[in-house]
Amino acid sequence: MKKFFKKENYLYIIFCIIVITILLLSVFSQTKCIFFLLSILANIFLIIIYKETLKKIKIKFTKTEKIIIIISIILIYLFYIISVLNRNFIYYWDYSCYYNIQTAAAEKFSISLLDGIKYFIGSTWSGEYGSFLTFFPEIIYKFTNHTVNSYLLSSITIYIPYIIIALSILIKKVFLFFKIEKDNLIFTMFLLIFLLFPIFHATAIYGQPDFFGLAFIFLIISLTIDYDFKELELNRLILIFLVTFMLIISRRWYLYWIISYYLCYIIKILITNKKESLGGIIKNLLIYGLIVLSILLITLFPLIKNIIFGSISNYSEYYKSGGFIYEIKNQINYLGYLTLGICLLGIGYGLSKKEYRLITILSIIECFLIIYLFNMIQSMGLHHSLMLVPTYLYWLYLSIMLLLQINDISKNRICLAIIACLIINFSYAICNNSTDNFFSKIPLTVPYQEDYKNLGEVASWLKENLSNENNAYMITHNNKYNPDKLRNYYLPDQSIANYLPYGSAIIGVHKFPTELFSAKYIIITEPFESVSIEEKYYEVFQKLLDQGKFEIEETFDMGNGYKLLIYKRVKKTDDEEKKLYLNALKEESEKYPALYKDIIETY
């Protein structure tokens, strides 16, 4: 018992105390602090994993390295603080998704521990947006004013140190693996390369914390890079499983990285070990693999089934673009020719050097495999491209190793030249000044909502006039104008969202909105710009206006050539109206009857 209470076990002791406290609060129905305590618990659990990983792979940071890490974290904090302070932006669609999940998770746990657990399991199994990531920022977010900006900053404050420390662990492990002498300059440079990598920040600046998965990826690579399964190291294997499990439930599509990475990892093990030891290695791989696969299938079967056997492209015309070549071109745009050139330089060097050759070949296979597997579902967005970041970083690492072989130029100058190029590339991304493909085309500046006040007038009108009896539906559904910009205008006040639904915009994904029949108010923009299925709704609505079923209620000039029009229903829905929608959606109904025809006919 005395051994348990040693100084090095203090985290485990705190963990146990919090678990007991949560259970007692739940028993006595004191639920206000449960989610906050669970947030502390989640962060302690992750810190323990980091601590055990460092211990297992025998990594220690020097005082100088710790200072470099702290400075790197502060620099990222400054970037995001400046970004938030200088934005005039209404979060909509996916940009407000995690904020809403954070709010929903807190509400569920405030009801009871059981309700919160049910929500966590349900959201995880649904796969698309799980609530796992909400546990970590709550420790800070609970004490904010609960705006989207405060959520974003709370998330950044929590996630960034985990990501940077995990990368630092990986850098140290790579140095050991390739027998590179300790070098503070190169260590600093690798961190700066990551900080200046536009893909890393692309969606995080909008409040999407998908990049947190990189922390788990870096830990997985650190734990596996020199492990060959000649022996079953229980502590290491538990850590690998836990980190892999957390990566899957952070975002379901990271499963494609897991499949690709572990396949290449197994190939590496089989190639680099002698024939006489392969029997034992294969046996250990099978034992561990079957155990892990069984646990994953038992605990995450709905999620895994959806991501592997489901295919969004089969029922979503909106995503039916792209393909492998299209995605390669997309990645080139994301990187820019400058970064791509440095990566290709690294690939060439890696293929030419014996110690790097196998891993370089496998990194190319892994990259293409991720792209191929993901494109079986849909095209990769910016956040999906995070799966490729570790591979890009490895290629950049190789290019630096090549350049440092040049003897007639000092190492310091080479490092400074590379960093200068990356800073320029990063600056172009911030300023959105890249007119060609030389620099990255990823925008790192949140669009300025020039009609913010005008939208506020509309939101104010909706807030005053909407109720259970007087609900509304907005047909327009594009990046410039969509229901979410009105629903989220007064966040954290969500009263408008109660009477104005998210809406239907994507063919084959969003079902027919019966609010077109039941809503008292219909909102459109003039001129009307379509993205997908809402164009059909608009065409029918214009016919209904000609029939006198709606009359104008309010007109708002947005000050930029657009008007936002609110119409009031004056005649009830009839069979003729339903037939108009059925005729307009005839093609879509043949493909997806459950989403359109069946809903309209049974209304």
N, C-alpha and C positions, 0 to 999 in steps of 0.2 A: 504493500500500500504506500509506503514511503517513497518508493521509486516513482510511482505515478505522480506524486506531488513535487517532483523535481522541477527546477526552473524551466527546462526545455519542454516541459509538458503543459505549460500554462495555457496555451491555446486550446488544448484538448479539454482542460478543466473548465475554461470559460464556455466552450462549446456545449459541454454536458449541462452546465448550470442554466444556460439559455434554453436548451431543449426542455428541461424540467419546468422552467418558468412558463414557457409557452403552453405546455400541457396543463399546468395548474390554472393558468388564465382561461384556457379553453373550457375546463371543467366548471369553472365558476362564472362562465359567460362574460368575462371581461376581455372583449375582443379588440378594443381600440388600438392597442399597441402590438398586436400579434404580427401584422405584416412588417412593421418596423423591426421587431425582434428577429423575424425570419430573414430580413435583409442583413442584419448583423451576422446571423448564423451562416448565411450564404457566403458572405465575404470572409468570415473566419475559415470556413471550409475550403475556399479557394486559396487562401493564404497558406493553409496547412499543405495543400497539394504543391504549391510553389516551394515551400520549405522542404518537403519530402523529396521533391524533384532535384533540388539543389544538392541535397544530401546524397541521393542515389547516384547522380552523375558526377559527383565530386567537383562541383563548381563553387568558387568563392570570388566575390568581387573585391577588388582593391579599393582603397579609399578614393583614388582618382577616378576609377570607373563609376563609383557610386555618385560622385559629383557630376560626372558627365551625364549619367542617367537622370539625375534630378534636374539639371539644366535643360535636357531634352524635353522632359515632361512640362517644365515651366514654359518653354517656347511654344509647345502645342497649346497649352492653356491660353497663352496670350493671343494666338491666332484665332481661337474660337471665341474668346471674349470680345475681341475687336470685331469679329464677324457678326456676333449677336448684337452688339451695341450699334452697329451701322446698318442694320437691316430694317426694311419696312415690308414685311412679308406675312401673308396669311397662309398658314400651313393647311394643305389639303391632300386628299387621297392618301398615298403611302406615307407622305411626310407627317401626317397626324396620326398614323396608325398606331405606332408604339406609344405615343402619348395616351391614346384612348385605351390601349391595353393596360398601361400602367394604372390609369384611373379605375378601370374595371377590376383589376386584380386587387387593388386596395379596398374597393367596395365589397368584393366577395369575402375577403378575409375579415373585414369589419363585421360581417354578419356572423360568421363562425369559422373556425379552423377547417371544419369539414367542407363548407361551401367553397372556401378558398382552394382546398386540395382538389375538389371536383373540377373547379375552373381550370386549375393548372393542368390536370391530366387531360381534360377535354380539349383545351387549346393546344396542348402538345400533340395529341393524337390527330387533331385536325390538320396539323402539319404546316399550314401556310404561315401563320404568325403565332408562335407559341408564346406563353407568358414567362418562360424561364428567365429571360433577360431582365424582367421587371424586378426581380428580387434584389439585384445588386445596387441600383441607384436610389432605392427607397430610403436608405440610411441618411441620405442628404435631401432628397426630394421632399420628404415629409415636412421639412422645416422651411420650405419655400412658399411662394404665393401661388404655386400650382399652375403657372402659365406654361405654354409650350416652350418658351425660351428657357424658363427655369428648369424644365425637364431636360432639355438638351444639355444645358450646362452641368446639371447633376450627373447625367450619364457620362459626359466627357470627363468630369472630375473623377469618377469611379473607374471607368474603363481604360483610360489612357495609361495610368501606371501599370496595370496588369499587362497591357499589350507591349509597352516599352520594356518592362522587366523580362517578359517572356522572350522578346527578341534579343535582349542582351544576353540572356542565358544561352540562346541558340548561337549567337555570335561567338561566345566563349567556347561553346562545344565544338563549333566548326574549326576554330583555331586549334583546339586539341586534336580533333580528328585528322586534320591535314598537317599537323605538326608545325604550326606557324608560331613563331615567337610572339610573346605578348607585345602589343604595340598600341599605345593609347590613341595615337593619331588615326590608325586604321579603325580601331574600335569606334571612335567618335565619328569617323567618316561613314561607316556603315549605318549608324543611327541616323545621321543627317540625311543619307540617301533615302531611308525609309520615311523620315519626316517630310521630305520634299517630294514624295511620290504621290501625284495627284489622285490616283485610283483609291488610295488609302482614305482620303478625305472626301471623296466624291459625294457620298450619300450621308455621311455623318454630319455634315454641316446643315443638312435638312432635318436632323433629328432621327435618322435611321441608324441604330447602333449595330448594324450587321457586321461591322468590322471587328466586333468583340471576338468573333470566331477565330480571328488570326492569333489571338493569345493562346487558344487551345491548339491550333495548328503548330505554332512555334514550340510549344511544350511537347507535342507528339514527336516532332522531328528530333528534338533534343534527346528524348528518351529512347528513340529507336535508331539513331544514326550509326551507333557503334554496337548495337545489340544484335547478335546473330542466332539466338535461340538454341545455342548449344546446351544451355542449361535453362530451366524454368525458374527465373528469379521472381519470386512471388511479389515482393514489394514493387518492383518495376512493372510487372504485368498488371497489377491492380491500378497503378497510376496511369498506365497506358489506356486501360479500359475506362477509367473514370473520366479522363480528359476526352477520349473519343466519344463517350456517351454524351458529355456536356456539349461537345461540338455539334452532334446530331440534333439535339433538342434546342440549340441556339437558333439555327435556321435549317430547315430540312434539306435544302439543296447543297449544304456542305457534305452531304452523303456522297455526292459525286467526287469530291476531293478525296474522301476517305477511301472509296473504292479504287480510284486511280493511284493514290499514294501507296496504299498497302499492297496492291498488285505489283507495283514497281519495286517496293521494299522486299517482297518475297523473292522476286527475280534476282535482285541484288544479292540476297543471302545465298541463294542456290548457286549463283555464278562464282561468288568470292570464296566459298568454302570448299575444302578438299572432298573428294568422292567418299573417302572412308568415314567422314563425319556427317554426310548428308542424311543417312538413315535416321540418326537421332534427331537431327534438326527438323526433318519433315515430320517425324512423330510428335515432337514438341509443338510445332506449328499447328498440326491437326488437333491436338488436345486443346490447346489454348483457343484456336479458332472456333472449334465446335462449342466450347463453353461460352465464349463471348457471343457467338451467333445465336445460341439458344436463349441467352439472357436478353439480347436485343429484340429477338422475335417475340418473346413473351411480354416484354414491357412496352415495346414500341411497334407492335405489328401493324396497327392501323396507319401509322405514319410511314413506315417502310413500304407497305403495300401501295399507298398513294403515290409515293415518289418513284418507285421502281416500275410498277405495273400500270399506273395511270399515265395518261399522256394529255397534257393540256392542249397540245396542238390538234388532237383529234376532235375537240369540241369548241375550239376557240379560233374563229377566223381572224380575230384581231392579232393573234400571235403567229399567224401563218406567213411569216416572212423570215428571211435569213437562210440558214444552212451553214455548212462548214466553211466554205470560202467567204461567205458574207461575214461570218463571225471573225475570221482571221483579219479581214479588212477593218472590222470594227475595233479589234484589239490594237491594230496599228494606229488608228485614229486616237484611241485612248492613250497610247504610249507617246506617239509623235515620232517622227523619223530620227530625231536626236537620241532619244532614249532607246529606240529600237536599234539604232546603229551601235550604241554602246553594248546592248544585250547581244547582238550578233557577233561583235568583237569577242565577247566573253565566251560565246558558244564555240567559236573557232579555236580559241585558246584551250578551252576545256577538252575539245576533241583531239587536240594535238598533244596534250600532256597525259601520260599514262595514269597518273594518280587521280586525275579528274575525269578521264574518258568515260568510264562506265556510268558514273552518276550524271554526267552531262547528257549522255544518250538517254538514260532513264528519265531525266528531267524533261527532255523534248517529248518523249512518249507520254509522260504524265500530263503535260500541257495539252497536247493534241487530244488525248483520251478524255480529259475533262470537257474540252470544247465539244467533242463528238457526242459524248453521253448527254450533255446538257441540251444540245441542239436536237436531240430526239424528243425533247419536251417543248422547248421554245428558245427564242434567241436570248443571249446573255445581256442583261442590263449592267449598269455600272456596279451595282452591289454584288451581282453574281461574279463579276470579274475579280472580286477579292480572292477567289479560289486560286487565281493564277499569280497573285502577288508573291508568294514564297518562291515560285519558279523564276519570276522576273528578278527577284532580289539575288538569287543564286547566280544568274547570268551576269548581273551587274558586279557581283563579288568577283567572278572569274575575270571580267574585263579589268578590274582594278589590279588583280594579281598579275595580269599580263603587263599592264602599264608600269607597274612597280619594278618589272624586270629591266626596264630601260635604265642604263647606267649613266648616260650622259646628261640626264636631267634629274634634279633632286626629287626625292620622294615627296617632300612638302609641296613643291610646285605642281606636281602631277595631281596630288590630292586636291589642292586648291582650284586647279583648272576644272576638274570634274565637278566639284561642288559648285563652282561658278556657273557651269552649264546647267546643272540641275536647278539652281536658284532662278536662273533666267526662265527655264521651262515652267517652274512653279509660279513665277510672277505672271507669265503669260496666261496661265490657268486662272489666276486670281482676277486679272484684268480682262479676261475673255478677249484677248487681242490676237489670238492665233487665227490668221486668215487662210493658212495652208496647213499641210500636215507635218511641217517641220517640228513644231512644238505640240504638246498635248492639247487636244480639243476638249478636254474635260473642264467644265466651268466650275470654279471654286468660289464664285460669288453668287449669293442667293439673289434671284431676280427682284428688282425693286417694284413694289406694287404702287404704280403711279396714281391709281384711282382708289387708293385706300379709303379716303374720306367719303368718296361717292358710294363705295360699297357699304360703308358704315351707315349711310342714310337708308339704304335698302334694308340692311340688317336691323336697323332701329324700327323701321316700319313693320317688318316681319315679327319682331319681338313684341310689338304692341298689338298686332292684329291676329296672330296665329293662336289657335287653341285646339282642343280636342275636336270641336265642331268645325273649326275653320283651319284646316290643314292646307298644305301647299305641295306642289310638285314642280321641279325645275327641269325642263327638257334639255336646255343647253348644257353640254357636259364636255368641255374642253379645258385645256390648261389655263386659258385666259379667264373664262367664266364657267363655273360649275357649282353645284349645290354646296360642296364642302366649304367654299370660300365664304358663304353666308352662314352655314351651320357652325363654323368654327371662328367666326369673327370675334365673338365675345368670350372665347375660352378663357378660364375654365367654366364659364356659364354656358351650359349646353341646352338651354331652353328652346332655342330655335330648332336644334336637331331633333327634338321630340316631335315636331310637327312638319319638318321638311326632310324627307328621306334622302339617303345617299344617291339613289337614282340608278337608272339602267343605261349603260353606255357601250358595253362590249358584247358583240355578237357571240352567242354560244356560251357565254359565261353568266351574264346578268339576265334574270328572268324578266318577263313583261311586267312593267310596273302598273299594278291595278289602281294606283293613285291617280292615273290619268282618267279613271272613271269616277273616283270618289273624292278627289281633292277639290276644295272650294276655289283655290287659286292655282293658276298655271303660270309659270315664269319662263320667259324666253328672252333672247337678246336680238337686237337688230343692229347690224346685219347678223344673220345666223350662220355659224360655222360648225360643221359637223366633224366628228371623229369616227363614229361607227354607226351603230343601230339607231341612235337618237335622231338621225336624219329622217327615218321612216315615221317616227312619232311626230316630228315637226310637220311633215307633209300632210298627215292626217289632221293635225291640229289646225292647219290653215284651212282645210275644207270645213271643219267644224265652226271656224270663225265665220266663214261665208254663210253657214246655215243658221247663224245667230245663236249658237249655244254658249258662247262666251262674249263678254264685253269688257272693254279696257277698264281697269280699276286705278292703276297708277303707272306713271312713266317716269323713269329716272335717267337723266343724262349723265353718262359716266365721264364726260369731259375729254374723251379720246376718240370720238367718232362712233362710239357704241352707245346704244340705249338699252336699258333693262326694262322690260315691259311685264306688268303683272295683270293677268286677266282673271275675271271672276266668272265662275260657271253660273248661268242663268236658266239653263234647261237641263233636266236630268238625263243621265245616260240611258240610251235605248238600244234596241237590237240593231238599228241602222248604224249607230256609232261603232258597235262591236264589229259589224261586217266590214266597215272601213278599215279598221285595224287588221282584221283577218286577211283582207285582200292585199293590203300594203305589206304584210309580213308573210305572204304565201310561201315564198322561197325559204325564208328562215324557219317557218313552221314545218316544212317538209324535212328539214335537217334536224331540227330540235323541237319536236312537237310538245314535249313536256315543259319547255321554257316559254313557248308562245301560244300556240293553238289551244292546248289543253287549258291553260290559265284563262284565256279570253272566253272560251266557250262555257267554262264552268263558273264564271264570275256571276 
